[in-house]
Amino acid sequence: MAARIILVAALLALASSHALAFDPSPLQDFCVADYDSNVFVNGFACKNAKDVTVDDFYFTGLDKPASTANELGANITLVDVERLPGLNTLGVAMARIDYAPFGLNPPHSHPRSSEILHVAEGTLYAGFVTANTENGNLLFAKKLKKGDAFVFPKGLIHFQFNIGDTEAVAFATFGSQSPGLVTTANALFGSKPPIPDYILAKAVQLSKTTVDWLQQQQWLDIAQEYRQRLMAARIILVIALLALVSSHAWASDPSPLQDFCVADYDSNVFVNGFTCKDPKDATADDFYFTGLDQTASTANRLGANITLVNAARLPGLNTLGVAMSRIDYAPFGLNPPHSHPHSSEILHVAEGTLYAGFVTSNNRQGNLLFAKKLKKGDAFVFPQGLIHFQFNVGDTDAVAFASFGSQSPGLVTVANALFGSHPSIPDYILAQAVQLDKTTVDWLQKQQWTVQMAAARIILVTALLALASSHALAFDPSPLQDFCVADYDSNVFVNGFACKNAKDVTVDDFYFTGLDKPASTANELGANITLLNIL
């Protein structure tokens, strides 16, 4: 208990204030977004304070219903940093959602923010599906009337459906200057280029013919539709994480205030994460796990299995903000499309050959697929909250190891959450969302949606945002878009690196090779390190 522990040196960066909290933390009264700046940073550079006017903080039109004349019968008016420049660094955004009678805001997630929805008119059926747990994917849903509010946790799939025969209106509040949007069906079946049909057929238990048909459909983005009607500001729904401000009490995981806080699994106290075992009772075994050299059984429908090492299985990880897993793949085995709501991931291939990729959030170019064949020694990055997968393209077993920046990264297997929730999402909602008839949806909901996990209780959903009020700062610059690939050639000095123009980004920016190669140990220490970091 000697000294304050601050694990995050050099937090808040330079003038543009790209701090290390979930959204850029303000270092002055405001940092109005400069849309005309040619500097690519994580978020926006600031307009000169002398040029700021009251209109930079003003938006009008939230009393106007948006057109719901589309196949979903819903539309979104978004007010984020892309449309209201004064929101830059302030960590909040909002939206108005209009619903025609029986209109649907389809299953989607916000990879970078939780949401509070408040019903202003009409009656909605709204709910969210939990990440994978021992008890399956649980559906929490409720009928909401005028004046009611409902919370959707960050990164979890959720929806709203107008069950009335009159129009409905709701307002959503986000804890980010731009919360991000991943419409589940769009990302699965509408990515550019498409996810290979044999991968999706195996993941969602449909024939390749049906998957091919789905991939040929037009996948409506109701927020995109609204954006196209506006000539004012560039609108992209994909930027940013959870809000904080300079003293923001949360980090990505509970931040340590002492050397360690070993999880006390027997405690009856419920906190965000785990309470601490008395340090006098901690032993070396609390920090020890064995079995990562053992192959997990892949005798299941997907031909893959995961051995997870997180805070629920290794108590010493509590508050330390890291976790890892081993993934075993049979020949042509699949780790199906899924996301980690609480962490990004680095995957390193130890044996075999994998085809791996991720799909971006909804944007004006659609849902872009970044995918590549990986061999032994290669590594690949999956950004937080984005749908991704791995498929063993070889005829031999494959093994990979995943590293996470959270003590419990969370897991949302897309097909499980959509079709296997308990209780089920109503079939008429899913039929409208994924463009299948109710008979097919009913059949899908009767299937067994399980992913075999190795060993003991696997709880992938605990521990996100930090506890105590003094957990001041997040550990690294938090993303304000799907990715911010480092521009090594930029002359702009920021905390980290300026971003490469997104148009110049390729799949190779997320790829590293050589981890199967031993480095020379011909030195006085007889050791050498191959470091995989942002440099």
C-alpha positions as CSV (number, residue, x, y, z in Angstrom):
1,M,0.0,0.0,0.0
2,A,3.1,2.2,-0.2
3,A,2.7,4.4,-3.2
4,R,0.1,5.2,-5.7
5,I,0.4,2.9,-8.7
6,I,0.0,4.5,-12.0
7,L,0.6,2.0,-14.8
8,V,0.2,4.4,-17.6
9,A,3.0,6.9,-17.9
10,A,2.7,9.7,-20.4
11,L,-1.0,9.6,-20.7
12,L,-2.5,12.7,-22.3
13,A,-0.9,13.7,-25.5
14,L,-0.1,17.1,-27.0
15,A,-2.5,19.7,-28.1
16,S,-5.0,17.6,-29.8
17,S,-5.5,15.7,-26.5
18,H,-5.6,12.2,-27.8
19,A,-5.7,10.9,-24.3
20,L,-5.6,7.4,-23.1
21,A,-9.1,7.1,-21.8
22,F,-11.9,5.5,-23.8
23,D,-12.6,8.8,-25.7
24,P,-10.1,11.6,-26.0
25,S,-10.1,13.4,-22.6
26,P,-10.3,17.1,-22.7
27,L,-7.3,19.1,-21.7
28,Q,-9.0,22.4,-22.2
29,D,-12.6,23.6,-22.1
30,F,-13.3,22.2,-25.6
31,C,-11.5,20.9,-28.7
32,V,-13.9,21.5,-31.6
33,A,-13.3,19.0,-34.4
34,D,-11.4,20.5,-37.4
35,Y,-13.0,18.7,-40.3
36,D,-10.7,20.4,-42.8
37,S,-7.4,19.3,-41.2
38,N,-5.2,17.0,-43.3
39,V,-3.7,15.5,-40.2
40,F,-4.8,11.9,-39.5
41,V,-5.1,11.3,-35.8
42,N,-7.2,9.1,-33.5
43,G,-10.3,11.2,-33.6
44,F,-10.0,14.8,-34.8
45,A,-7.5,17.6,-34.5
46,C,-8.8,20.8,-32.8
47,K,-10.0,23.9,-34.6
48,N,-8.2,27.1,-33.5
49,A,-10.1,28.3,-30.5
50,K,-10.3,31.8,-32.0
51,D,-12.4,30.3,-34.9
52,V,-14.9,28.5,-32.6
53,T,-18.5,29.8,-32.7
54,V,-21.7,28.8,-30.8
55,D,-22.9,26.9,-33.8
56,D,-20.1,24.4,-33.3
57,F,-22.0,23.2,-30.3
58,Y,-25.5,23.3,-31.8
59,F,-27.6,20.8,-33.7
60,T,-31.2,21.1,-34.9
61,G,-33.7,18.6,-36.3
62,L,-34.3,16.1,-33.5
63,D,-38.0,17.1,-33.6
64,K,-38.3,15.9,-37.2
65,P,-39.2,12.3,-37.9
66,A,-36.9,10.6,-40.4
67,S,-38.4,8.6,-43.3
68,T,-39.1,5.0,-42.4
69,A,-40.0,4.0,-46.0
70,N,-37.5,1.2,-46.1
71,E,-37.6,-2.6,-45.7
72,L,-36.9,-2.4,-42.0
73,G,-39.4,0.4,-41.3
74,A,-36.9,2.3,-39.1
75,N,-34.4,5.2,-39.4
76,I,-31.8,6.8,-37.3
77,T,-30.8,10.5,-36.8
78,L,-27.4,10.4,-35.3
79,V,-25.7,13.2,-33.5
80,D,-22.1,12.3,-33.0
81,V,-18.7,14.0,-33.5
82,E,-19.0,13.6,-37.3
83,R,-22.1,15.9,-37.3
84,L,-21.6,18.1,-34.2
85,P,-18.0,19.2,-34.1
86,G,-18.2,20.5,-30.5
87,L,-18.6,16.9,-29.3
88,N,-14.9,16.2,-30.0
89,T,-13.2,15.0,-26.7
90,L,-16.5,15.3,-24.8
91,G,-17.3,11.6,-24.8
92,V,-21.0,11.7,-25.5
93,A,-23.3,11.2,-28.5
94,M,-27.0,10.6,-29.0
95,A,-29.5,9.5,-31.7
96,R,-33.2,9.7,-32.5
97,I,-34.7,6.4,-33.8
98,D,-38.0,6.5,-35.7
99,Y,-40.0,3.3,-36.2
100,A,-42.9,2.7,-38.5
101,P,-45.6,0.3,-37.2
102,F,-43.8,-3.1,-36.8
103,G,-40.6,-1.4,-37.7
104,L,-37.3,-3.0,-36.6
105,N,-33.9,-1.6,-35.5
106,P,-32.3,-5.0,-36.3
107,P,-29.8,-6.9,-34.2
108,H,-26.6,-4.9,-33.9
109,S,-23.9,-3.9,-31.5
110,H,-21.9,-0.8,-30.6
111,P,-18.3,-1.9,-30.2
112,R,-17.3,1.2,-28.3
113,S,-20.1,2.3,-26.1
114,S,-23.0,1.2,-23.9
115,E,-26.4,2.8,-24.6
116,I,-29.4,4.0,-22.7
117,L,-32.6,4.0,-24.8
118,H,-35.6,6.1,-23.7
119,V,-39.0,5.7,-25.4
120,A,-40.7,9.0,-26.3
121,E,-43.7,7.6,-28.2
122,G,-45.2,4.2,-28.9
123,T,-44.4,0.7,-27.6
124,L,-41.2,-1.2,-28.3
125,Y,-40.0,-4.7,-27.6
126,A,-36.3,-4.3,-26.9
127,G,-33.6,-6.6,-25.6
128,F,-30.0,-7.7,-25.7
129,V,-28.2,-11.1,-25.8
130,T,-25.4,-11.8,-23.4
131,A,-21.9,-12.9,-24.4
132,N,-21.4,-16.7,-24.3
133,T,-21.7,-18.1,-20.8
134,E,-22.0,-21.5,-19.2
135,N,-25.8,-21.1,-19.5
136,G,-25.7,-20.1,-23.1
137,N,-26.5,-16.7,-24.6
138,L,-29.2,-15.2,-22.3
139,L,-31.8,-12.9,-23.8
140,F,-32.9,-9.9,-21.6
141,A,-35.9,-8.3,-23.3
142,K,-38.9,-6.3,-22.2
143,K,-41.9,-4.4,-23.6
144,L,-41.2,-0.7,-23.2
145,K,-43.8,2.1,-23.2
146,K,-43.6,5.8,-23.4
147,G,-41.4,7.1,-20.6
148,D,-39.5,3.8,-20.1
149,A,-35.7,3.5,-20.5
150,F,-33.6,0.4,-21.1
151,V,-29.8,-0.2,-21.0
152,F,-27.8,-2.1,-23.6
153,P,-24.2,-3.0,-22.4
154,K,-21.3,-2.2,-24.7
155,G,-20.5,-4.7,-27.4
156,L,-23.6,-6.9,-26.9
157,I,-26.1,-7.6,-29.7
158,H,-29.4,-5.8,-29.2
159,F,-32.5,-4.7,-31.0
160,Q,-35.8,-2.8,-30.8
161,F,-39.1,-3.7,-32.5
162,N,-42.2,-1.6,-32.7
163,I,-45.0,-3.9,-31.6
164,G,-47.6,-1.3,-31.9
165,D,-49.7,-0.3,-34.9
166,T,-48.7,3.3,-34.6
167,E,-45.4,5.0,-35.1
168,A,-42.8,5.0,-32.3
169,V,-39.9,7.3,-31.4
170,A,-36.9,6.6,-29.1
171,F,-33.8,8.5,-28.1
172,A,-30.5,6.8,-27.5
173,T,-27.6,8.1,-25.3
174,F,-24.1,6.9,-25.8
175,G,-21.0,7.2,-23.6
176,S,-18.8,8.0,-26.6
177,Q,-18.4,10.8,-29.1
178,S,-19.1,8.2,-31.7
179,P,-20.2,4.8,-30.6
180,G,-19.7,2.6,-33.6
181,L,-22.3,0.3,-35.3
182,V,-22.0,-3.3,-36.4
183,T,-25.3,-4.5,-37.9
184,T,-25.0,-8.2,-37.4
185,A,-26.6,-9.5,-40.6
186,N,-24.8,-6.9,-42.7
187,A,-21.4,-7.8,-41.3
188,L,-21.9,-11.5,-41.8
189,F,-23.6,-11.6,-45.2
190,G,-22.8,-8.2,-46.7
191,S,-19.1,-7.7,-46.2
192,K,-16.8,-6.6,-49.1
193,P,-15.3,-8.9,-50.2
194,P,-17.7,-11.6,-48.9
195,I,-16.7,-14.0,-46.1
196,P,-16.3,-17.3,-48.0
197,D,-19.6,-19.1,-48.2
198,Y,-18.2,-22.4,-46.9
199,I,-17.1,-20.6,-43.7
200,L,-20.6,-19.0,-43.2
201,A,-22.4,-22.3,-44.1
202,K,-20.5,-24.1,-41.3
203,A,-20.9,-21.3,-38.8
204,V,-24.7,-20.7,-39.2
205,Q,-25.8,-24.2,-40.2
206,L,-27.2,-23.2,-43.6
207,S,-26.5,-24.6,-47.0
208,K,-24.0,-22.9,-49.2
209,T,-26.8,-22.2,-51.6
210,T,-28.7,-20.3,-48.9
211,V,-25.6,-18.4,-47.9
212,D,-24.9,-17.5,-51.5
213,W,-28.4,-16.2,-51.8
214,L,-28.1,-14.1,-48.6
215,Q,-24.8,-12.6,-49.8
216,Q,-26.6,-11.4,-53.0
217,Q,-29.2,-9.4,-51.0
218,Q,-29.1,-5.7,-50.3
219,W,-28.2,-5.2,-46.7
220,L,-29.7,-2.0,-45.6
221,D,-27.9,0.3,-43.1
222,I,-30.7,2.5,-41.8
223,A,-28.2,5.0,-40.3
224,Q,-26.4,5.1,-43.7
225,E,-29.7,5.8,-45.4
226,Y,-30.2,8.8,-43.3
227,R,-26.7,10.0,-43.8
228,Q,-27.1,10.0,-47.6
229,R,-30.1,12.3,-47.2
230,L,-27.9,14.9,-45.5
231,M,-25.5,17.1,-47.5
232,A,-24.0,18.8,-44.4
233,A,-21.3,16.8,-42.7
234,R,-19.4,13.6,-43.4
235,I,-21.1,10.9,-41.5
236,I,-19.4,7.7,-40.4
237,L,-20.9,5.5,-37.7
238,V,-17.7,3.7,-36.9
239,I,-15.6,5.9,-34.6
240,A,-14.7,5.8,-31.0
241,L,-15.1,4.1,-27.6
242,L,-16.5,4.7,-24.2
243,A,-16.6,8.1,-22.8
244,L,-14.4,9.5,-20.1
245,V,-13.0,12.8,-19.2
246,S,-9.8,13.7,-17.6
247,S,-10.5,12.2,-14.2
248,H,-12.5,9.4,-15.7
249,A,-12.8,6.7,-13.3
250,W,-12.6,3.8,-15.6
251,A,-9.9,1.9,-17.4
252,S,-10.4,-0.9,-19.8
253,D,-10.2,-3.3,-16.9
254,P,-10.1,-2.6,-13.2
255,S,-6.8,-0.9,-12.6
256,P,-4.5,-2.3,-10.0
257,L,-3.9,-0.1,-6.9
258,Q,-1.5,-2.6,-5.4
259,D,0.9,-5.2,-6.7
260,F,-1.9,-7.7,-7.2
261,C,-5.5,-8.4,-6.3
262,V,-5.9,-12.2,-6.5
263,A,-9.5,-13.0,-7.2
264,D,-11.5,-14.4,-4.3
265,Y,-13.9,-16.8,-5.9
266,D,-15.5,-17.6,-2.6
267,S,-16.5,-14.1,-1.8
268,N,-20.2,-13.2,-1.6
269,V,-19.5,-9.6,-2.4
270,F,-20.5,-8.7,-6.0
271,V,-18.2,-6.1,-7.7
272,N,-17.1,-5.3,-11.2
273,G,-14.7,-8.2,-11.6
274,F,-13.7,-10.0,-8.4
275,T,-12.9,-9.0,-4.9
276,C,-9.4,-9.5,-3.6
277,K,-8.2,-12.5,-1.6
278,D,-6.3,-11.4,1.5
279,P,-2.7,-10.9,0.3
280,K,-1.5,-13.1,3.2
281,D,-3.4,-16.0,1.6
282,A,-2.0,-15.6,-1.9
283,T,0.4,-18.3,-3.2
284,A,2.4,-18.8,-6.3
285,D,-0.3,-21.2,-7.6
286,D,-2.7,-18.2,-7.8
287,F,-0.5,-17.0,-10.7
288,Y,0.1,-20.4,-12.3
289,F,-1.8,-22.3,-15.0
290,T,-0.8,-25.5,-16.7
291,G,-2.1,-27.4,-19.7
292,L,-1.4,-25.1,-22.7
293,D,0.7,-27.8,-24.2
294,Q,-2.3,-30.2,-24.3
295,T,-4.5,-30.5,-27.3
296,A,-8.2,-29.9,-26.6
297,S,-10.7,-32.2,-28.3
298,T,-12.0,-30.9,-31.6
299,A,-14.6,-33.7,-32.0
300,N,-17.5,-31.3,-32.4
301,R,-19.5,-29.8,-35.2
302,L,-17.1,-26.9,-35.7
303,G,-13.9,-28.9,-35.5
304,A,-12.3,-26.4,-33.0
305,N,-11.9,-25.9,-29.3
306,I,-10.6,-23.2,-27.0
307,T,-8.6,-23.4,-23.8
308,L,-9.1,-20.1,-22.1
309,V,-6.9,-18.5,-19.5
310,N,-8.7,-15.6,-18.0
311,A,-9.5,-14.1,-14.6
312,A,-12.3,-16.7,-14.0
313,R,-9.7,-19.5,-14.4
314,L,-6.5,-17.9,-13.2
315,P,-7.2,-15.8,-10.1
316,G,-3.9,-13.9,-10.3
317,L,-5.1,-12.2,-13.5
318,N,-7.7,-10.1,-11.6
319,T,-7.1,-6.4,-12.2
320,L,-4.0,-7.1,-14.4
321,G,-5.8,-6.5,-17.8
322,V,-4.5,-9.5,-19.8
323,A,-5.8,-12.9,-20.8
324,M,-4.9,-15.5,-23.4
325,S,-6.2,-18.7,-25.0
326,R,-5.1,-21.7,-27.0
327,I,-7.2,-22.6,-30.0
328,D,-7.1,-26.1,-31.6
329,Y,-8.4,-26.7,-35.1
330,A,-9.1,-30.0,-36.7
331,P,-8.5,-30.1,-40.5
332,F,-11.0,-27.6,-41.9
333,G,-12.0,-26.7,-38.4
334,L,-13.6,-23.3,-37.8
335,N,-13.5,-20.8,-35.0
336,P,-16.8,-19.2,-36.2
337,P,-17.6,-15.5,-36.6
338,H,-17.5,-13.9,-33.2
339,S,-16.5,-10.8,-31.4
340,H,-14.8,-9.8,-28.1
341,P,-16.7,-6.9,-26.6
342,H,-14.0,-6.0,-24.1
343,S,-10.7,-6.5,-25.9
344,S,-8.7,-6.5,-29.1
345,E,-6.8,-9.7,-29.9
346,I,-3.5,-10.7,-31.4
347,L,-3.5,-14.2,-32.8
348,H,-0.3,-16.1,-33.4
349,V,-0.2,-19.3,-35.4
350,A,1.9,-22.0,-33.8
351,E,1.1,-24.9,-36.2
352,G,-0.8,-25.3,-39.5
353,T,-2.3,-22.8,-41.9
354,L,-5.3,-20.6,-41.1
355,Y,-7.5,-18.2,-43.1
356,A,-8.4,-15.4,-40.7
357,G,-10.1,-12.1,-41.0
358,F,-12.4,-9.4,-39.5
359,V,-15.2,-7.3,-40.8
360,T,-15.4,-3.6,-40.1
361,S,-18.3,-1.7,-38.6
362,N,-20.9,-0.2,-40.9
363,N,-19.6,2.7,-43.0
364,R,-20.1,4.4,-46.4
365,Q,-18.1,1.7,-48.1
366,G,-20.1,-1.1,-46.5
367,N,-18.7,-3.7,-44.1
368,L,-15.1,-4.3,-45.4
369,L,-13.5,-7.7,-44.9
370,F,-9.8,-7.8,-44.1
371,A,-8.6,-11.4,-44.4
372,K,-5.4,-13.3,-45.0
373,K,-3.9,-16.8,-45.1
374,L,-1.6,-17.3,-42.0
375,K,1.1,-19.9,-41.7
376,K,3.2,-21.0,-38.7
377,G,4.9,-18.0,-37.1
378,D,2.5,-15.4,-38.5
379,A,0.4,-13.1,-36.3
380,F,-2.8,-11.1,-37.0
381,V,-4.7,-8.4,-35.1
382,F,-8.5,-8.3,-34.6
383,P,-9.8,-4.9,-33.3
384,Q,-12.0,-4.8,-30.3
385,G,-15.7,-5.5,-30.9
386,L,-15.4,-6.4,-34.5
387,I,-16.7,-9.8,-35.9
388,H,-13.8,-12.1,-36.9
389,F,-13.0,-15.7,-37.5
390,Q,-10.3,-18.3,-38.2
391,F,-10.6,-21.4,-40.5
392,N,-8.1,-24.2,-40.9
393,V,-7.5,-24.4,-44.6
394,G,-5.1,-27.3,-44.3
395,D,-5.6,-31.0,-44.0
396,T,-3.6,-31.3,-40.8
397,D,-4.4,-30.0,-37.3
398,A,-3.6,-26.4,-36.5
399,V,-2.9,-24.5,-33.3
400,A,-2.9,-20.8,-32.5
401,F,-2.5,-18.7,-29.4
402,A,-4.5,-15.5,-28.8
403,S,-3.5,-12.6,-26.5
404,F,-6.1,-10.2,-25.1
405,G,-5.8,-6.8,-23.4
406,S,-8.4,-7.6,-20.8
407,Q,-8.6,-10.0,-17.9
408,S,-11.8,-11.3,-19.4
409,P,-12.2,-10.3,-23.1
410,G,-15.8,-11.5,-23.5
411,L,-17.1,-13.7,-26.4
412,V,-20.1,-13.2,-28.5
413,T,-20.5,-16.0,-31.1
414,V,-22.7,-14.4,-33.6
415,A,-24.9,-17.3,-34.7
416,N,-25.3,-18.5,-31.0
417,A,-26.4,-15.0,-29.9
418,L,-28.9,-14.6,-32.8
419,F,-30.4,-18.1,-33.0
420,G,-29.5,-19.7,-29.6
421,S,-30.4,-17.1,-27.0
422,H,-32.5,-18.1,-23.9
423,P,-35.3,-17.3,-24.3
424,S,-35.3,-17.0,-28.1
425,I,-35.4,-13.7,-29.9
426,P,-38.9,-13.8,-31.5
427,D,-38.8,-15.4,-35.0
428,Y,-40.6,-12.5,-36.7
429,I,-37.8,-10.2,-35.6
430,L,-35.0,-12.4,-36.8
431,A,-36.8,-13.2,-40.1
432,Q,-37.0,-9.5,-40.9
433,A,-33.5,-8.9,-39.8
434,V,-31.7,-11.7,-41.7
435,Q,-34.1,-12.0,-44.7
436,L,-35.1,-15.6,-44.0
437,D,-38.6,-17.0,-43.7
438,K,-39.9,-17.8,-40.2
439,T,-39.8,-21.5,-40.9
440,T,-36.1,-21.4,-41.5
441,V,-35.6,-19.2,-38.4
442,D,-37.6,-21.6,-36.3
443,W,-35.5,-24.5,-37.6
444,L,-32.3,-22.6,-36.8
445,Q,-33.5,-21.8,-33.3
446,K,-34.0,-25.5,-32.6
447,Q,-30.4,-26.4,-33.4
448,Q,-27.7,-26.9,-30.8
449,W,-25.7,-23.7,-30.6
450,T,-22.7,-24.6,-28.6
451,V,-18.9,-24.0,-28.8
452,Q,-17.0,-26.6,-26.8
453,M,-14.6,-25.0,-24.3
454,A,-11.8,-26.9,-22.6
455,A,-11.8,-27.6,-18.9
456,A,-13.7,-25.8,-16.2
457,R,-16.2,-23.1,-15.8
458,I,-15.8,-20.6,-18.6
459,I,-17.2,-17.2,-17.8
460,L,-16.2,-14.9,-20.6
461,V,-18.3,-11.9,-19.6
462,T,-16.9,-10.6,-16.3
463,A,-14.9,-7.4,-15.6
464,L,-14.7,-4.5,-17.8
465,L,-14.7,-1.0,-16.6
466,A,-12.7,0.0,-13.6
467,L,-13.9,0.2,-10.1
468,A,-12.7,2.9,-7.8
469,S,-12.8,6.6,-8.5
470,S,-9.1,7.0,-8.7
471,H,-8.5,4.5,-11.5
472,A,-7.8,7.5,-13.6
473,L,-6.6,6.6,-17.0
474,A,-6.8,3.9,-19.7
475,F,-3.8,1.9,-20.6
476,D,-3.2,2.9,-24.2
477,P,-4.7,5.4,-26.6
478,S,-8.2,4.0,-27.2
479,P,-9.5,3.6,-30.7
480,L,-11.9,6.2,-32.1
481,Q,-12.5,4.3,-35.3
482,D,-12.2,0.6,-36.3
483,F,-8.4,1.0,-36.6
484,C,-5.7,3.7,-36.7
485,V,-2.8,2.1,-38.6
486,A,0.4,3.8,-37.6
487,D,1.8,6.2,-40.2
488,Y,5.6,5.8,-39.7
489,D,6.3,8.5,-42.2
490,S,4.2,11.2,-40.6
491,N,6.0,14.3,-39.2
492,V,3.2,14.9,-36.8
493,F,4.0,14.2,-33.1
494,V,1.2,12.7,-31.1
495,N,1.0,10.3,-28.2
496,G,1.8,7.1,-30.2
497,F,1.5,7.5,-34.0
498,A,-0.6,9.5,-36.3
499,C,-3.0,7.4,-38.4
500,K,-2.4,6.3,-42.0
501,N,-5.1,7.4,-44.4
502,A,-7.8,4.7,-44.2
503,K,-7.8,4.4,-48.0
504,D,-4.1,3.3,-47.9
505,V,-4.7,0.6,-45.3
506,T,-4.2,-3.0,-46.4
507,V,-4.6,-6.4,-44.7
508,D,-0.8,-6.6,-44.3
509,D,-0.9,-3.7,-41.8
510,F,-2.5,-6.2,-39.4
511,Y,-0.1,-9.0,-40.2
512,F,3.3,-10.1,-38.9
513,T,5.5,-13.1,-39.8
514,G,8.6,-14.7,-38.3
515,L,7.5,-15.9,-34.8
516,D,8.5,-19.4,-35.8
517,K,12.1,-18.2,-36.4
518,P,14.6,-18.4,-33.5
519,A,16.6,-15.2,-32.9
520,S,20.4,-15.4,-32.4
521,T,21.4,-16.0,-28.8
522,A,25.1,-15.4,-29.6
523,N,25.5,-12.7,-27.0
524,E,26.8,-12.4,-23.4
525,L,23.3,-13.1,-21.9
526,G,22.6,-16.0,-24.2
527,A,19.1,-14.7,-24.9
528,N,17.2,-12.7,-27.5
529,I,13.7,-11.2,-27.9
530,T,11.6,-10.9,-31.0
531,L,9.2,-8.1,-30.0
532,L,5.8,-7.7,-31.7
533,N,4.6,-4.1,-30.8
534,I,3.4,-1.1,-32.7
535,L,6.9,-0.4,-34.0
